[in-house]
Amino acid sequence: MMDIVPQIVAGAFLFAGAFFLLAGAIGMNRMPDLFTRMHAASVGDTLGVSLMLIGMVVLGGFTLVTVKLLFLLAFLLFMGPVASHALAAAALKAGVKPILAGKQAGGGKAEGHKPRKKSAARAATSGGGKP
Amino acid sequence: MIAAALFAVLAAMALVLVRALRGPTTFDRLLAANSIGNGAILVLALFGFLTDRPEFLDLGLTYALLNYVGIFAVLKFFRLGSLGAEAEADKS
């Protein structure tokens, strides 16, 4: 009787984690741009992985397994944003442009110059994104 | 329950693998590789729970460390064109 409560809680956490992982994976295939794809991937990499690890913590109880899972969770939560930042910085430096960079008046990229702006706007209208 | 979660993780990894194969730039593939690495950590942990052998978690921890070190190494390579050894040699 007391055994079924952690099972249900862990199942709920695992289900939520699986939902976010699948949502992130589908988003990575549907997004039009590298930077929007990073946005979709971060959903799966933070929420999906954390919820699944928390579900396994509930399943594991107070053992060494839980400690290892919490270390894994802390490491992933530290390193995920760092890796995302490094990836975005490297992509910008290598010349990958966000396709919506030319659309905003002042808030776009600083070094986006004229001929690039036109093609970027054309790509954005075909891609269909935020206003 | 655990088997269902394992199948969900494997399905997500397959979808991300499609992006890794299709990705137009190198950074898309690198992003997909990072996500696949996170999925592999989850697969290791879940498989450990499924077979009641939690020592797979140690492999998961090691895989997480190696995954991030590898991602940073590849990113630095694509950013600088090398791993930065000669730039540091110039500085000193």
Backbone of each chain as ProteinMPNN parsed JSONL, in Angstrom:
{"seq_chain_A": "MMDIVPQIVAGAFLFAGAFFLLAGAIGMNRMPDLFTRMHAASVGDTLGVSLMLIGMVVLGGFTLVTVKLLFLLAFLLFMGPVASHALAAAALKAGVKPILAGKQAGGGKAEGHKPRKKSAARAATSGGGKP", "coords_chain_A": {"N_chain_A": [[0.835, -1.199, 0.0], [1.866, 1.262, 0.902], [3.777, 1.283, -0.909], [2.971, 1.966, -3.387], [2.628, 4.631, -3.788], [5.099, 6.162, -4.228], [5.673, 4.964, -6.666], [3.647, 5.873, -8.359], [4.09, 8.628, -8.295], [6.668, 8.745, -9.368], [6.125, 7.71, -11.882], [4.539, 9.744, -12.929], [6.409, 11.832, -13.062], [8.234, 10.714, -14.87], [6.639, 10.479, -17.111], [6.048, 13.173, -17.665], [8.63, 14.083, -18.224], [9.209, 12.546, -20.495], [7.349, 13.614, -22.251], [8.32, 16.27, -22.543], [10.815, 15.757, -23.636], [10.15, 14.565, -26.093], [8.729, 16.685, -27.222], [10.751, 18.601, -27.469], [12.405, 17.267, -29.295], [10.776, 17.059, -31.56], [10.428, 19.771, -32.044], [13.043, 20.45, -32.722], [13.188, 19.441, -35.267], [11.332, 20.924, -36.664], [11.794, 23.652, -36.465], [12.949, 26.701, -38.056], [15.614, 27.562, -38.079], [19.012, 27.859, -36.877], [19.228, 29.041, -34.341], [16.656, 29.128, -33.317], [16.287, 26.427, -33.268], [18.062, 25.769, -31.27], [16.688, 26.816, -29.137], [14.496, 25.072, -29.05], [15.828, 22.692, -28.507], [16.862, 23.16, -25.993], [14.669, 22.927, -24.375], [14.152, 20.147, -24.271], [16.6, 19.364, -23.201], [16.888, 20.511, -20.671], [14.34, 20.607, -19.16], [13.198, 18.091, -19.886], [15.236, 16.15, -19.325], [15.789, 16.758, -16.629], [13.302, 16.3, -15.354], [12.975, 13.584, -15.844], [15.177, 12.538, -14.451], [14.524, 13.333, -11.85], [12.24, 11.836, -11.471], [13.426, 9.285, -11.445], [14.911, 9.57, -9.135], [12.886, 9.642, -7.206], [11.995, 7.068, -7.55], [14.214, 5.629, -6.722], [14.65, 6.012, -3.984], [16.17, 6.519, -0.67], [19.158, 6.09, -1.304], [22.49, 5.264, -2.458], [22.238, 5.486, -5.13], [20.47, 7.59, -5.512], [22.036, 9.747, -4.732], [23.975, 9.736, -6.738], [22.343, 10.24, -8.944], [21.486, 12.814, -8.316], [23.878, 14.215, -8.42], [24.408, 13.929, -11.136], [22.245, 15.347, -12.166], [22.759, 17.946, -11.18], [25.153, 18.466, -12.506], [24.331, 18.409, -15.185], [22.545, 20.552, -15.204], [24.277, 22.628, -14.725], [26.029, 22.532, -16.929], [24.557, 22.58, -19.285], [23.471, 25.249, -20.044], [25.964, 26.5, -20.346], [27.118, 25.119, -22.483], [25.238, 25.758, -24.446], [25.573, 28.514, -24.65], [28.238, 28.646, -25.568], [27.967, 27.348, -27.997], [26.202, 29.07, -29.402], [27.738, 31.399, -29.488], [29.954, 30.545, -30.97], [28.698, 29.913, -33.373], [27.714, 32.414, -34.205], [30.103, 33.754, -34.53], [31.178, 32.316, -36.595], [29.61, 33.149, -38.647], [26.945, 32.441, -39.013], [23.709, 33.541, -39.463], [20.858, 34.717, -37.639], [17.577, 34.19, -38.969], [15.678, 36.082, -38.657], [16.977, 38.431, -38.22], [17.146, 40.814, -39.676], [14.635, 41.883, -39.53], [13.667, 43.344, -37.285], [13.643, 46.794, -36.175], [15.565, 48.273, -34.538], [16.482, 46.418, -32.785], [17.848, 44.336, -33.869], [20.618, 42.437, -35.173], [23.867, 43.833, -34.63], [25.814, 44.006, -36.606], [24.51, 43.541, -38.951], [24.345, 44.134, -42.275], [23.241, 45.995, -45.218], [22.734, 44.43, -47.812], [22.514, 41.863, -46.866], [20.38, 42.051, -45.202], [18.141, 42.186, -46.819], [17.904, 39.655, -48.039], [17.641, 38.176, -45.762], [15.197, 39.058, -44.768], [13.542, 38.128, -46.783], [13.853, 35.396, -46.478], [12.715, 35.148, -44.003], [10.017, 35.717, -44.424], [9.236, 33.568, -45.934], [9.799, 31.531, -44.175], [8.175, 32.027, -41.978], [7.623, 33.313, -39.046], [7.973, 34.804, -35.834], [6.395, 38.029, -35.269]], "CA_chain_A": [[0.0, 0.0, 0.0], [2.753, 2.427, 0.924], [4.765, 1.162, -1.972], [2.448, 2.365, -4.694], [2.631, 6.092, -3.936], [6.27, 6.604, -4.993], [5.602, 4.481, -8.052], [2.771, 6.753, -9.137], [4.761, 9.925, -8.437], [7.777, 8.575, -10.316], [5.552, 7.561, -13.211], [4.118, 11.061, -13.415], [7.611, 12.585, -13.444], [8.813, 10.126, -16.083], [5.757, 10.813, -18.24], [6.255, 14.58, -18.016], [9.937, 14.183, -18.866], [9.125, 11.995, -21.852], [6.618, 14.597, -23.063], [9.165, 17.401, -22.91], [11.873, 15.279, -24.536], [9.6, 14.397, -27.449], [8.408, 18.01, -27.745], [12.006, 19.215, -27.906], [12.923, 16.588, -30.491], [9.949, 17.465, -32.703], [10.753, 21.161, -32.327], [14.331, 20.543, -33.416], [13.007, 19.148, -36.685], [10.397, 21.834, -37.32], [12.201, 25.058, -36.401], [13.556, 27.066, -39.335], [16.866, 28.293, -37.933], [19.861, 27.25, -35.853], [19.023, 29.603, -33.0], [15.361, 28.636, -32.837], [16.475, 25.004, -32.951], [18.676, 25.697, -29.94], [15.607, 27.053, -28.181], [13.727, 23.831, -28.914], [16.655, 21.644, -27.904], [17.062, 23.421, -24.568], [13.499, 22.397, -23.658], [14.388, 18.737, -23.98], [17.821, 19.112, -22.454], [16.764, 20.9, -19.266], [13.119, 20.105, -18.523], [13.0, 16.667, -20.091], [16.225, 15.345, -18.594], [15.65, 16.944, -15.185], [12.104, 15.63, -14.839], [13.201, 12.135, -15.832], [16.093, 12.188, -13.362], [13.792, 13.477, -10.585], [11.398, 10.646, -11.369], [14.245, 8.147, -11.02], [15.257, 9.799, -7.723], [11.738, 9.181, -6.43], [11.96, 5.606, -7.651], [15.369, 5.015, -6.098], [14.637, 6.099, -2.531], [17.358, 7.098, -0.052], [20.306, 5.201, -1.48], [23.606, 5.874, -3.179], [21.738, 5.767, -6.467], [19.891, 8.928, -5.495], [23.126, 10.721, -4.691], [24.57, 9.793, -8.08], [21.399, 10.907, -9.84], [21.465, 14.249, -8.032], [25.115, 14.77, -8.983], [24.214, 13.995, -12.584], [21.297, 16.436, -12.421], [23.438, 19.222, -10.957], [26.128, 18.673, -13.58], [23.638, 18.741, -16.437], [21.968, 21.892, -15.113], [25.341, 23.614, -14.864], [26.751, 22.528, -18.197], [23.683, 22.822, -20.42], [23.54, 26.641, -20.492], [27.322, 26.85, -20.782], [27.299, 24.575, -23.834], [24.397, 26.527, -25.359], [26.231, 29.803, -24.878], [29.427, 28.458, -26.402], [27.517, 26.997, -29.353], [25.67, 30.258, -30.066], [28.838, 32.331, -29.748], [30.765, 30.012, -32.065], [27.938, 30.014, -34.622], [27.685, 33.818, -34.622], [31.43, 34.143, -34.994], [31.414, 31.659, -37.868], [28.845, 33.809, -39.692], [25.555, 31.992, -39.121], [22.845, 34.654, -39.061], [19.45, 34.415, -37.391], [16.865, 34.614, -40.179], [14.842, 37.236, -38.352], [17.847, 39.5, -37.731], [16.908, 42.066, -40.375], [13.248, 42.325, -39.471], [13.43, 44.371, -36.28], [14.235, 48.069, -36.565], [16.794, 48.577, -33.823], [16.89, 45.349, -31.888], [18.458, 43.237, -34.599], [22.055, 42.274, -34.979], [24.565, 45.092, -34.823], [26.627, 44.029, -37.81], [23.73, 43.136, -40.118], [24.348, 45.245, -43.22], [22.099, 46.132, -46.118], [22.345, 43.373, -48.739], [22.157, 40.681, -46.103], [19.091, 42.305, -44.584], [17.068, 41.896, -47.764], [17.742, 38.208, -48.188], [17.167, 37.641, -44.486], [13.763, 39.332, -44.669], [12.851, 37.228, -47.693], [13.841, 34.064, -45.859], [11.818, 35.145, -42.855], [8.62, 35.646, -44.843], [8.932, 32.207, -46.358], [9.87, 30.639, -43.036], [7.009, 32.239, -41.142], [8.03, 33.274, -37.653], [7.361, 35.799, -34.964], [6.342, 39.36, -35.898]], "C_chain_A": [[0.872, 1.252, 0.0], [3.722, 2.418, -0.247], [4.291, 1.786, -3.271], [2.519, 3.872, -4.896], [3.885, 6.591, -4.651], [6.263, 6.13, -6.431], [4.774, 5.423, -8.917], [3.451, 8.099, -9.369], [5.884, 9.837, -9.46], [7.258, 8.424, -11.731], [5.116, 8.888, -13.788], [5.319, 11.876, -13.862], [8.195, 12.046, -14.746], [7.963, 10.474, -17.305], [5.963, 12.259, -18.665], [7.598, 14.767, -18.713], [9.915, 13.664, -20.286], [8.396, 12.956, -22.773], [7.539, 15.726, -23.496], [10.298, 16.976, -23.84], [11.35, 15.158, -25.97], [9.254, 15.751, -28.057], [9.669, 18.716, -28.238], [12.53, 18.59, -29.181], [12.109, 16.963, -31.725], [10.253, 18.914, -33.078], [12.073, 21.314, -33.055], [14.195, 20.23, -34.889], [12.155, 20.187, -37.387], [10.858, 23.275, -37.341], [13.024, 25.439, -37.632], [15.036, 27.442, -39.27], [17.71, 27.621, -36.861], [19.487, 27.744, -34.458], [17.657, 29.215, -32.448], [15.439, 27.146, -32.525], [17.139, 24.832, -31.596], [17.642, 25.923, -28.852], [14.805, 25.77, -27.964], [14.54, 22.76, -28.209], [16.835, 21.876, -26.417], [15.869, 22.959, -23.754], [13.739, 20.936, -23.281], [15.575, 18.515, -23.072], [17.724, 19.536, -21.004], [15.527, 20.264, -18.641], [12.982, 18.604, -18.672], [13.945, 15.833, -19.258], [16.048, 15.511, -17.097], [14.441, 16.207, -14.645], [12.299, 14.123, -14.808], [14.136, 11.733, -14.702], [15.4, 12.322, -12.013], [12.858, 12.288, -10.388], [12.189, 9.426, -10.923], [14.727, 8.309, -9.592], [14.131, 9.316, -6.826], [11.672, 7.661, -6.42], [13.077, 4.957, -6.838], [15.336, 5.025, -4.579], [15.947, 6.664, -1.997], [18.518, 6.121, -0.15], [21.428, 5.97, -2.172], [23.205, 6.237, -4.599], [21.19, 7.174, -6.558], [20.976, 9.999, -5.51], [23.758, 10.871, -6.073], [23.649, 10.519, -9.049], [21.379, 12.408, -9.592], [22.739, 14.916, -8.533], [24.993, 14.943, -10.492], [23.312, 15.164, -12.955], [21.974, 17.791, -12.262], [24.426, 19.506, -12.074], [25.433, 19.076, -14.873], [23.065, 20.147, -16.379], [23.041, 22.963, -15.17], [25.845, 23.704, -16.305], [25.864, 22.793, -19.411], [23.695, 24.258, -20.911], [24.926, 27.041, -20.976], [27.566, 26.357, -22.21], [26.464, 25.351, -24.845], [25.038, 27.863, -25.684], [27.436, 29.657, -25.807], [29.033, 28.145, -27.83], [27.015, 28.228, -30.087], [26.785, 31.236, -30.396], [29.686, 31.856, -30.917], [30.027, 30.14, -33.391], [27.889, 31.447, -35.112], [29.031, 34.24, -35.173], [31.738, 33.505, -36.344], [30.527, 32.221, -38.976], [27.447, 33.275, -39.901], [24.664, 33.108, -38.608], [21.471, 34.138, -38.677], [18.596, 34.95, -38.532], [15.955, 35.789, -39.907], [15.67, 38.453, -37.974], [17.537, 40.814, -38.403], [15.521, 42.621, -40.18], [13.035, 43.431, -38.463], [14.178, 45.64, -36.643], [15.566, 48.284, -35.859], [17.33, 47.389, -33.046], [17.574, 44.195, -32.57], [19.936, 43.125, -34.3], [22.779, 43.571, -35.336], [25.264, 45.128, -36.179], [25.861, 43.576, -39.051], [23.665, 44.269, -41.125], [23.343, 45.011, -44.329], [21.798, 44.913, -46.993], [21.933, 42.085, -48.021], [20.734, 40.811, -45.567], [17.956, 41.88, -45.518], [16.837, 40.386, -47.878], [17.224, 37.612, -46.894], [15.667, 37.865, -44.34], [12.98, 38.398, -45.581], [12.763, 35.824, -47.108], [12.846, 34.017, -44.713], [10.361, 35.057, -43.288], [8.271, 34.247, -45.324], [8.951, 31.25, -45.178], [8.686, 30.796, -42.113], [7.362, 32.167, -39.677], [7.291, 34.315, -36.841], [7.308, 37.147, -35.677], [7.543, 40.211, -35.542]], "O_chain_A": [[0.657, 2.177, -0.784], [4.393, 3.41, -0.534], [5.093, 2.1, -4.15], [2.477, 4.35, -6.03], [3.768, 7.371, -5.596], [6.784, 6.808, -7.317], [5.14, 5.733, -10.05], [3.408, 8.651, -10.469], [6.046, 10.718, -10.304], [7.857, 8.936, -12.677], [5.289, 9.144, -14.979], [5.277, 12.534, -14.901], [8.599, 12.814, -15.619], [8.488, 10.73, -18.389], [6.044, 12.558, -19.856], [7.697, 15.521, -19.681], [10.52, 14.254, -21.182], [8.765, 13.106, -23.938], [7.553, 16.107, -24.667], [10.699, 17.733, -24.725], [12.001, 15.582, -26.926], [9.452, 15.964, -29.253], [9.662, 19.35, -29.293], [13.042, 19.29, -30.055], [12.666, 17.163, -32.805], [10.33, 19.258, -34.257], [12.223, 22.194, -33.903], [15.0, 20.699, -35.694], [12.247, 20.321, -38.607], [10.368, 24.06, -38.153], [13.721, 24.594, -38.193], [15.659, 27.626, -40.316], [17.181, 26.89, -36.024], [19.436, 26.962, -33.509], [17.514, 28.998, -31.245], [14.748, 26.656, -31.632], [16.842, 23.892, -30.859], [17.699, 25.311, -27.786], [14.474, 25.424, -26.83], [14.003, 22.002, -27.401], [16.948, 20.921, -25.649], [16.014, 22.632, -22.576], [13.555, 20.538, -22.13], [15.574, 17.59, -22.261], [18.423, 18.969, -20.165], [15.64, 19.475, -17.704], [12.682, 17.909, -17.701], [13.518, 14.912, -18.561], [16.142, 14.534, -16.354], [14.523, 15.558, -13.603], [11.854, 13.452, -13.877], [13.924, 10.705, -14.058], [15.649, 11.518, -11.115], [12.702, 11.792, -9.272], [11.703, 8.622, -10.126], [14.937, 7.316, -8.895], [14.373, 8.662, -5.811], [11.336, 7.048, -5.407], [12.905, 3.853, -6.322], [15.924, 4.15, -3.942], [16.745, 7.219, -2.753], [18.823, 5.408, 0.806], [21.317, 7.168, -2.43], [23.749, 7.165, -5.197], [21.408, 7.874, -7.547], [20.862, 11.015, -6.196], [24.041, 11.981, -6.522], [24.103, 11.313, -9.874], [21.269, 13.193, -10.534], [22.7, 16.048, -9.016], [25.412, 15.955, -11.054], [23.568, 15.881, -13.922], [21.796, 18.682, -13.094], [24.534, 20.639, -12.542], [25.891, 19.979, -15.574], [23.088, 20.867, -17.378], [22.775, 24.083, -15.607], [26.061, 24.794, -16.834], [26.367, 23.191, -20.461], [23.912, 24.481, -22.102], [25.055, 27.831, -21.912], [28.138, 27.067, -23.037], [26.909, 25.585, -25.968], [25.05, 28.297, -26.836], [27.622, 30.458, -26.724], [29.673, 28.612, -28.772], [27.346, 28.431, -31.255], [26.781, 31.841, -31.468], [30.093, 32.655, -31.76], [30.638, 30.438, -34.417], [28.009, 31.687, -36.313], [29.11, 34.984, -36.151], [32.472, 34.079, -37.149], [30.665, 31.819, -40.131], [26.808, 33.628, -40.892], [24.82, 33.573, -37.479], [20.96, 33.218, -39.315], [18.853, 36.049, -39.023], [15.499, 36.438, -40.848], [15.12, 39.424, -37.453], [17.651, 41.858, -37.762], [15.244, 43.735, -40.623], [12.295, 44.375, -38.741], [15.205, 45.598, -37.321], [16.591, 48.459, -36.517], [18.507, 47.36, -32.688], [17.857, 43.178, -31.938], [20.434, 43.651, -33.304], [22.358, 44.308, -36.227], [25.3, 46.173, -36.829], [26.464, 43.263, -40.077], [23.0, 45.274, -40.871], [22.681, 43.975, -44.382], [20.684, 44.395, -46.924], [21.106, 41.321, -48.517], [19.987, 39.836, -45.487], [16.958, 41.303, -45.089], [15.701, 39.916, -47.818], [16.455, 36.651, -46.915], [14.945, 36.993, -43.857], [11.901, 37.927, -45.223], [11.739, 35.151, -47.225], [12.21, 32.991, -44.47], [9.551, 34.412, -42.622], [7.143, 33.788, -45.145], [8.211, 30.267, -45.165], [8.228, 29.819, -41.522], [7.4, 31.077, -39.106], [6.142, 34.658, -37.123], [8.092, 37.388, -36.594], [7.646, 41.353, -35.99]]}, "seq_chain_B": "MIAAALFAVLAAMALVLVRALRGPTTFDRLLAANSIGNGAILVLALFGFLTDRPEFLDLGLTYALLNYVGIFAVLKFFRLGSLGAEAEADKS", "coords_chain_B": {"N_chain_B": [[6.417, 0.936, -16.981], [9.001, 2.092, -16.701], [10.057, 0.974, -18.981], [8.43, 2.136, -20.913], [9.18, 4.813, -20.674], [11.786, 4.514, -21.496], [11.432, 3.814, -24.168], [10.317, 6.189, -25.066], [12.46, 7.965, -24.766], [14.213, 6.83, -26.598], [12.809, 7.224, -28.968], [12.792, 10.02, -29.089], [15.538, 10.419, -29.383], [15.905, 9.289, -31.886], [14.478, 11.082, -33.488], [16.021, 13.381, -33.106], [18.312, 12.493, -34.266], [17.625, 12.52, -36.93], [17.694, 15.272, -37.403], [20.401, 15.66, -37.006], [21.455, 14.353, -39.195], [20.348, 15.808, -41.29], [21.029, 18.455, -40.842], [21.849, 21.75, -41.855], [24.133, 23.333, -41.248], [27.308, 22.952, -39.553], [26.951, 23.471, -36.898], [24.347, 22.869, -36.318], [24.449, 20.099, -36.449], [26.15, 19.659, -34.34], [24.688, 20.579, -32.168], [22.64, 18.71, -32.248], [24.165, 16.465, -31.681], [24.875, 16.96, -29.044], [22.366, 16.821, -27.832], [21.761, 14.155, -28.337], [23.705, 12.95, -26.802], [22.814, 13.655, -24.218], [20.439, 12.203, -24.253], [21.521, 9.65, -24.324], [22.641, 9.445, -21.799], [20.319, 9.39, -20.265], [19.234, 7.012, -21.241], [21.083, 5.163, -20.303], [20.751, 5.443, -17.491], [18.041, 4.765, -17.19], [18.037, 2.17, -18.177], [19.591, 0.954, -16.292], [17.841, 1.092, -14.098], [15.82, -0.496, -15.115], [16.879, -3.057, -15.287], [17.617, -3.479, -12.692], [20.238, -2.883, -12.025], [22.037, -0.663, -10.784], [24.592, 0.246, -11.236], [25.07, 1.192, -13.714], [24.764, 3.887, -13.63], [27.159, 5.101, -13.008], [28.511, 4.867, -15.382], [26.88, 6.588, -16.806], [27.427, 9.073, -15.582], [30.14, 9.382, -16.255], [29.862, 9.438, -19.002], [28.462, 11.82, -19.33], [30.362, 13.738, -18.524], [32.392, 13.29, -20.45], [30.982, 13.831, -22.765], [30.402, 16.614, -22.615], [32.954, 17.698, -22.508], [33.901, 16.889, -24.998], [32.129, 18.263, -26.709], [32.862, 20.922, -26.194], [35.478, 20.89, -27.08], [35.198, 20.392, -29.837], [33.719, 22.641, -30.549], [35.556, 24.673, -30.006], [37.441, 24.038, -31.857], [36.082, 24.559, -34.281], [35.696, 27.226, -33.996], [38.152, 28.529, -33.8], [39.622, 27.388, -35.792], [41.57, 25.713, -35.089], [42.838, 23.811, -32.322], [43.785, 25.738, -30.7], [46.386, 25.715, -29.841], [48.641, 26.904, -31.048], [48.015, 29.579, -30.867], [48.177, 30.127, -28.148], [50.826, 29.598, -27.869], [51.93, 31.681, -29.315], [51.314, 33.803, -27.684], [52.868, 33.525, -25.38]], "CA_chain_B": [[6.603, 2.374, -16.802], [10.369, 2.446, -17.07], [10.243, 0.592, -20.38], [7.766, 3.139, -21.743], [10.038, 5.996, -20.681], [12.961, 4.183, -22.317], [11.04, 3.917, -25.576], [10.131, 7.611, -25.396], [13.785, 8.567, -24.941], [14.796, 6.334, -27.852], [12.119, 7.895, -30.072], [13.307, 11.393, -29.159], [16.891, 10.372, -29.928], [15.806, 9.036, -33.329], [14.083, 12.336, -34.138], [17.17, 14.292, -33.099], [19.281, 11.958, -35.235], [17.219, 13.037, -38.241], [18.241, 16.628, -37.53], [21.855, 15.566, -37.112], [21.8, 13.967, -40.564], [19.87, 16.8, -42.242], [21.406, 19.801, -40.462], [22.592, 22.444, -42.904], [25.444, 23.776, -40.792], [27.977, 22.07, -38.591], [26.489, 23.736, -35.533], [23.127, 22.074, -36.15], [24.841, 18.718, -36.133], [26.76, 19.65, -33.007], [23.565, 20.692, -31.233], [21.98, 17.406, -32.221], [25.05, 15.519, -30.996], [24.744, 17.229, -27.616], [21.079, 16.279, -27.371], [21.843, 12.692, -28.361], [24.479, 12.571, -25.625], [21.918, 13.716, -23.052], [19.549, 11.052, -24.339], [22.254, 8.427, -23.99], [22.746, 9.406, -20.334], [19.021, 8.929, -19.758], [19.064, 5.596, -21.587], [21.903, 4.381, -19.361], [20.138, 5.448, -16.17], [16.783, 4.018, -17.228], [18.324, 0.749, -18.351], [20.014, 0.482, -14.988], [16.662, 0.847, -13.265], [15.003, -1.565, -15.69], [17.475, -4.355, -15.005], [18.039, -3.495, -11.287], [21.703, -2.819, -11.899], [22.253, 0.79, -10.8], [25.972, 0.675, -11.51], [25.094, 1.891, -15.001], [24.765, 5.329, -13.393], [28.543, 5.567, -13.086], [28.774, 5.06, -16.814], [26.17, 7.793, -17.223], [28.189, 10.247, -15.128], [31.346, 9.493, -17.088], [29.462, 9.823, -20.348], [28.116, 13.235, -19.308], [31.607, 14.516, -18.508], [33.088, 13.174, -21.744], [30.149, 14.481, -23.777], [30.563, 18.066, -22.613], [34.335, 18.03, -22.882], [34.001, 16.721, -26.442], [31.407, 19.354, -27.371], [33.655, 22.149, -26.118], [36.668, 20.743, -27.921], [34.817, 20.557, -31.238], [33.343, 24.049, -30.739], [36.759, 25.495, -30.059], [38.087, 23.758, -33.137], [35.406, 25.255, -35.371], [35.74, 28.665, -33.789], [39.505, 29.054, -34.018], [40.289, 26.693, -36.872], [42.496, 24.745, -34.512], [42.507, 23.679, -30.909], [44.281, 26.888, -29.97], [47.717, 25.502, -29.265], [49.644, 27.86, -31.533], [47.669, 30.913, -30.384], [48.762, 30.276, -26.826], [52.285, 29.618, -28.018], [52.289, 33.036, -29.736], [51.146, 34.736, -26.575], [53.97, 33.411, -24.416]], "C_chain_B": [[8.011, 2.79, -17.241], [10.621, 2.103, -18.528], [9.598, 1.599, -21.307], [8.611, 4.403, -21.82], [11.261, 5.763, -21.558], [12.629, 4.294, -23.801], [10.85, 5.374, -25.986], [11.482, 8.284, -25.631], [14.402, 8.121, -26.264], [14.129, 6.99, -29.058], [12.612, 9.323, -30.228], [14.708, 11.407, -29.755], [16.857, 10.117, -31.428], [15.419, 10.308, -34.073], [15.244, 13.321, -34.194], [18.228, 13.818, -34.092], [18.928, 12.39, -36.657], [17.769, 14.438, -38.45], [19.758, 16.578, -37.686], [22.259, 15.184, -38.53], [21.424, 15.053, -41.56], [20.545, 18.145, -42.089], [22.242, 20.543, -41.478], [23.994, 22.87, -42.462], [26.026, 22.76, -39.814], [27.4, 22.237, -37.194], [25.164, 23.038, -35.262], [23.472, 20.649, -35.76], [25.416, 18.611, -34.731], [25.694, 19.744, -31.921], [22.844, 19.36, -31.11], [22.847, 16.378, -31.505], [24.976, 15.709, -29.489], [23.452, 16.641, -27.068], [21.1, 14.755, -27.348], [22.66, 12.195, -27.174], [23.639, 12.61, -24.356], [20.95, 12.551, -23.061], [20.245, 9.758, -23.969], [22.44, 8.304, -22.487], [21.449, 8.878, -19.735], [18.806, 7.455, -20.052], [19.873, 4.723, -20.629], [21.244, 4.299, -17.992], [18.871, 4.602, -16.151], [17.025, 2.522, -17.395], [18.838, 0.145, -17.051], [18.84, 0.202, -14.071], [15.86, -0.335, -13.787], [15.549, -2.933, -15.324], [17.97, -4.479, -13.573], [19.55, -3.555, -11.135], [22.109, -1.353, -11.917], [23.706, 1.204, -11.025], [26.121, 1.287, -12.898], [25.139, 3.412, -14.822], [26.173, 5.894, -13.431], [28.943, 5.804, -14.536], [28.098, 6.329, -17.317], [26.906, 9.058, -16.819], [29.418, 10.46, -15.995], [30.996, 9.962, -18.495], [29.103, 11.292, -20.4], [29.377, 14.1, -19.349], [32.285, 14.495, -19.868], [32.323, 13.892, -22.841], [30.403, 15.979, -23.8], [31.979, 18.477, -22.968], [34.506, 17.932, -24.4], [33.318, 17.845, -27.199], [32.255, 20.622, -27.347], [34.891, 22.065, -26.997], [36.318, 20.976, -29.385], [34.432, 22.003, -31.517], [34.571, 24.929, -30.842], [37.491, 25.283, -31.372], [37.418, 24.535, -34.26], [35.454, 26.757, -35.212], [37.099, 29.228, -34.17], [40.185, 28.437, -35.229], [41.331, 25.709, -36.403], [42.079, 24.574, -33.061], [43.18, 24.747, -30.064], [45.67, 26.746, -29.429], [48.694, 26.575, -29.741], [49.313, 29.283, -31.105], [48.249, 31.136, -28.985], [50.275, 30.289, -26.898], [52.752, 30.993, -28.465], [52.272, 34.007, -28.57], [52.345, 34.702, -25.641], [55.313, 33.652, -25.085]], "O_chain_B": [[8.185, 3.71, -18.04], [11.31, 2.837, -19.236], [10.139, 1.898, -22.372], [8.75, 5.0, -22.887], [11.722, 6.66, -22.264], [13.426, 4.798, -24.593], [11.178, 5.757, -27.11], [11.64, 9.07, -26.565], [15.031, 8.913, -26.966], [14.791, 7.282, -30.054], [12.829, 9.795, -31.344], [15.041, 12.295, -30.541], [17.678, 10.658, -32.169], [15.95, 10.594, -35.146], [15.436, 14.011, -35.195], [18.947, 14.623, -34.683], [19.812, 12.601, -37.487], [18.254, 14.766, -39.533], [20.331, 17.378, -38.426], [23.293, 15.637, -39.02], [22.102, 15.214, -42.575], [20.643, 18.907, -43.051], [23.259, 20.017, -41.929], [24.941, 22.77, -43.242], [25.346, 21.857, -39.327], [27.357, 21.292, -36.406], [24.878, 22.658, -34.127], [22.866, 20.07, -34.858], [25.208, 17.624, -34.027], [25.782, 19.079, -30.888], [22.482, 18.933, -30.013], [22.328, 15.514, -30.798], [25.009, 14.736, -28.737], [23.432, 16.045, -25.992], [20.528, 14.134, -26.452], [22.356, 11.149, -26.601], [23.732, 11.715, -23.516], [20.663, 11.969, -22.015], [19.64, 8.869, -23.371], [22.405, 7.199, -21.946], [21.457, 8.042, -18.831], [18.262, 6.725, -19.223], [19.405, 3.669, -20.196], [21.179, 3.225, -17.394], [18.646, 3.822, -15.225], [16.305, 1.703, -16.823], [18.565, -1.014, -16.738], [18.83, -0.797, -13.352], [15.284, -1.092, -13.005], [14.785, -3.866, -15.077], [18.658, -5.444, -13.238], [20.07, -4.201, -10.225], [22.492, -0.842, -12.969], [24.015, 2.396, -11.006], [27.172, 1.837, -13.226], [25.507, 4.139, -15.744], [26.371, 7.038, -13.839], [29.608, 6.783, -14.874], [28.652, 7.056, -18.141], [27.006, 10.004, -17.6], [29.704, 11.58, -16.419], [31.711, 10.76, -19.102], [29.395, 11.962, -21.391], [29.454, 15.067, -20.106], [32.7, 15.533, -20.384], [32.92, 14.489, -23.737], [30.598, 16.56, -24.867], [32.189, 19.481, -23.647], [35.165, 18.77, -25.015], [33.838, 18.333, -28.202], [32.361, 21.319, -28.356], [35.302, 23.061, -27.592], [37.044, 21.67, -30.098], [34.761, 22.545, -32.572], [34.623, 25.833, -31.675], [38.08, 26.208, -31.932], [38.103, 25.113, -35.104], [35.274, 27.491, -36.184], [37.185, 30.285, -34.794], [41.233, 28.923, -35.653], [41.908, 24.964, -37.196], [41.073, 25.137, -32.628], [43.151, 24.671, -28.836], [46.107, 27.573, -28.629], [49.481, 27.097, -28.951], [50.212, 30.116, -30.987], [48.752, 32.218, -28.683], [50.934, 30.924, -26.074], [53.826, 31.445, -28.067], [53.101, 34.913, -28.48], [52.788, 35.746, -25.162], [56.351, 33.596, -24.426]]}, "name": "protein", "num_of_chains": 2, "seq": "MMDIVPQIVAGAFLFAGAFFLLAGAIGMNRMPDLFTRMHAASVGDTLGVSLMLIGMVVLGGFTLVTVKLLFLLAFLLFMGPVASHALAAAALKAGVKPILAGKQAGGGKAEGHKPRKKSAARAATSGGGKPMIAAALFAVLAAMALVLVRALRGPTTFDRLLAANSIGNGAILVLALFGFLTDRPEFLDLGLTYALLNYVGIFAVLKFFRLGSLGAEAEADKS"}
